[in-house]
Amino acid sequence: MALITDFLVQGGQMLLILLLAPLLTGWVRTLKAQLLRRRGPSLLQPYRDLLKLLRKEVVLAESASWLFRVAPYLIFAAIWVAAALVPTFASGLMFNWTADLIAIVALLGTARFFLALAGLDVGTSFGGIGSSREMMIASLAEPAMLMMVFTLSLLAGATELTTVARFMLAADVGLRVSLALALLALLIVAIAENARIPVDNPATHLELTMVHEAMVLEYSGRHLALIELAASLKLLLYISLIGCIFAPWGMATAGAGLPAYFIGVAAYLGKLALGGFLLALFETSIAKMRVFRVDQFLGVALMLGLLGALLLFVSRSL
């Protein structure tokens, strides 16, 4: 009976993030519109867009290979698995032992690799520009992410997210400068990885500035629906990751019972709502930067992660 319950809770978490990802995207869009004194779309508009794309016919370029057809499924699967590994409303679930930060970074890198290949596959100029910019961003975002992981592993003694969350809930953690630097680094990486302002503007299709949209211009129908859903899952993944590491309050433990799980779901929804609000507020208060300044923006994240690790070494050697 306990095994069946564990399966149901784990499956419920995977289904929950899949259903909440478009809602989070709609929440951010609605808040941005209201902050700009516009009416804006409905919260449910991302669901309507996905259903509309699923009903449309897939149009493929003559130069598209098998990779172009398979890439959306691989991208969606990699990001969904990575998002499902992050503890959301409960920790210590059946597959939480696989929720390793390095594994999550590897899955995100795999999705990025296939997305860049898909942008290059058709041979259009916009796809090549988007793929080259994506790889430029990844060359700085991944080291910054790994430095943040290294800092957390030095503090918690592991890279497994359940262990990290348990460490952050301990009473003797206190306020640490290294944790603040790691949080800032993760926030910068999350903005860049999700192609949000100031790195990219997901609401426009300007050929000279777009990064993510340039790689998916040739997609349509169910392929585009999978890529859009994967993008929403990626945004939810990073907010869930920040909540799991730096705000793990409210998460239920394995076998805690239905009341604890309901409290965990409510706390998780609150974290998503707060994260979406802060993202919308940040994007409406800052302008998009030039593409050639993105490396400086991500360089700050890399230096913050490196400084956090160095501070740990220095403080422990004293």
Secondary structure, DSSP 8 states (H G I E B T S, - for coil): -HHHHHHHHHHHHHHHHHHHHHHHHHHHHHHHHHHTT-----TTHHHHHHHHHHHS-----TT--HHHHHHHHHHHHHHHHHHHHS-SSEES-TTGGG-BHHHHHHHHHHHHHHHHHHHHHS--HHHHHHHHHHHHHHHHHHHHHHHHHHHHHHHHS--BHHHHHHHHTSTT----HHHHHHHHHHHHHHHHHTT-TTT--TT---TTT-SHHHHTTT--HHHHHHHHHHHHHHHHHHHHHHHHHH--TT-EETT--HHHHHHHHHHHHHHHHHHHHHHHHHHHTS----GGGHHHHHHHHHHHHHHHHHHHHHHHH-
